[in-house]
Amino acid sequence: MSGPPTRVFIARLAGIAVFDPAGDQVGRVRDVVVALRLAGRPPRVLGLVVEVAPRRPVFLPITRVTVIEADAIIFDGRLNVRRFSKRESETLVIAEMLDRTVRLRDGGDAVSVVDVAMERTRTRDWLVGKVAVRRGTGRGLRRRGESLVVDWDAVEGFSAVEHGQGAAGLIAAFERMKPADLANIVHELPEKRRTEVAVALDDERLADVLEELPEDDQIEILGNLEVDRAADVLEAMGPDDAADLLGELPPEQRERLLTLMEPQDAAPVRRLLSYADRTAGGLMTTDPVIVPPDATVAETLAQIRNPDLNPALAAQVYVCRPPTATPTGRYLGTVHFQRLLREPPPALVSGIVDAELDPLRPTMSLEAVAMFLATYNLVAGAVVDDDGHLLGSVTIDDVLDHLLPEDWRESVMEAAAEVSSDPEEEALRGSEGTT
């Protein structure tokens, strides 16, 4: 291990890139694994949970870490890609320690854990020696919200079951993480912790995470939210994703949530639920990019530059006569973004619209939709009713989602490589209990 630092606050490691000796990035830090010990002795750091492609958490023994810097971690190049599975005697610092309520031994004040610091000893081991906490209540000269860093043995309560643990610290640690990666972490948390994280996330962030989770996790989380909050989160989801989730709920629960949603948000979801599963109508989103025929190329390009727009939806725009909203606009044709890039900015989209390709019909089967997209090398297709009104569009990612087995998301998250055990890892993790 290189020189300083000898103390590292663990929450700050979340998301840091991990490199091999050649300078190639192999993944990013997700968490730190420690083993709690008896008699107030500082926990021993066993290693890091590193996320490698494709979204696989693996264990990197701390003994193989050679450099810890503010923006990078370097290890000796040896990495077992067997999927990490937490053992009963182990604790994940970010997922399980942050936001926990503990007590100061001196005075018994209740405090909330903000961060935990690991320190390198003279024997080159790493131990959790410091805890950063924030007071929840104050007395005398001590002010509410006061932060302080104390020794590990100055607090008690880490070994107790926490019933009201918050999630602000965990969420802050992974603030910059993509929804799919955060969903992978949420999936692996215990149900109680999953609910705490869901409650702490804002509506839009939770909606993004829900869209990436397996169906069982979606239903569990939604069911553990206050019903008004659940309706708010459904409003923040894409109409097609919200319809898919609501379609798995009992009719009474589904209708109650739809009633609590804002009418303008519930209306497209109800339309989607009216179509049969595995049809174009059941697959489509009701929020494609729509422009009037007198829109310019520059105006249209500005719309598809929206960073929050699904890449498949941004690949093409649909030209409709006003009003340009589904399902009322009369469909005129499609303009692909590559064509937009080849035209002068002042040009009107009406002059470059592709009206030759017949659109999809809402009753077309999933297989027919897939063949249509494959035949014409498209990433999305317009769905139009018999009167020529644009109903929405089907994107290739939705087609793949329904062509794959129902549990494909969970299979990706749970899949483990068939790799033999690592003797050094087993020795390190197997030797740590509560001694």
Secondary structure as GFF3:
##gff-version 3
##sequence-region A 1 435
A	DSSP	beta_strand	7	9	.	.	.	ID=ss1
A	DSSP	three_ten_helix	10	13	.	.	.	ID=ss2
A	DSSP	beta_strand	17	19	.	.	.	ID=ss3
A	DSSP	beta_strand	25	35	.	.	.	ID=ss4
A	DSSP	beta_strand	44	52	.	.	.	ID=ss5
A	DSSP	beta_strand	56	61	.	.	.	ID=ss6
A	DSSP	three_ten_helix	62	64	.	.	.	ID=ss7
A	DSSP	beta_strand	65	68	.	.	.	ID=ss8
A	DSSP	beta_strand	72	75	.	.	.	ID=ss9
A	DSSP	beta_strand	90	92	.	.	.	ID=ss10
A	DSSP	pi_helix	93	97	.	.	.	ID=ss11
A	DSSP	beta_strand	101	104	.	.	.	ID=ss12
A	DSSP	beta_strand	110	120	.	.	.	ID=ss13
A	DSSP	beta_strand	126	135	.	.	.	ID=ss14
A	DSSP	beta_strand	147	151	.	.	.	ID=ss15
A	DSSP	three_ten_helix	152	154	.	.	.	ID=ss16
A	DSSP	beta_strand	155	156	.	.	.	ID=ss17
A	DSSP	alpha_helix	168	173	.	.	.	ID=ss18
A	DSSP	alpha_helix	179	188	.	.	.	ID=ss19
A	DSSP	alpha_helix	191	200	.	.	.	ID=ss20
A	DSSP	alpha_helix	203	212	.	.	.	ID=ss21
A	DSSP	alpha_helix	215	224	.	.	.	ID=ss22
A	DSSP	alpha_helix	227	236	.	.	.	ID=ss23
A	DSSP	alpha_helix	239	246	.	.	.	ID=ss24
A	DSSP	alpha_helix	251	260	.	.	.	ID=ss25
A	DSSP	alpha_helix	263	273	.	.	.	ID=ss26
A	DSSP	alpha_helix	280	283	.	.	.	ID=ss27
A	DSSP	beta_strand	290	291	.	.	.	ID=ss28
A	DSSP	alpha_helix	297	304	.	.	.	ID=ss29
A	DSSP	alpha_helix	311	314	.	.	.	ID=ss30
A	DSSP	beta_strand	316	321	.	.	.	ID=ss31
A	DSSP	beta_strand	330	336	.	.	.	ID=ss32
A	DSSP	alpha_helix	337	342	.	.	.	ID=ss33
A	DSSP	three_ten_helix	349	351	.	.	.	ID=ss34
A	DSSP	alpha_helix	366	375	.	.	.	ID=ss35
A	DSSP	beta_strand	380	384	.	.	.	ID=ss36
A	DSSP	beta_strand	390	395	.	.	.	ID=ss37
A	DSSP	alpha_helix	396	403	.	.	.	ID=ss38
A	DSSP	alpha_helix	408	414	.	.	.	ID=ss39
A	DSSP	alpha_helix	423	430	.	.	.	ID=ss40
###
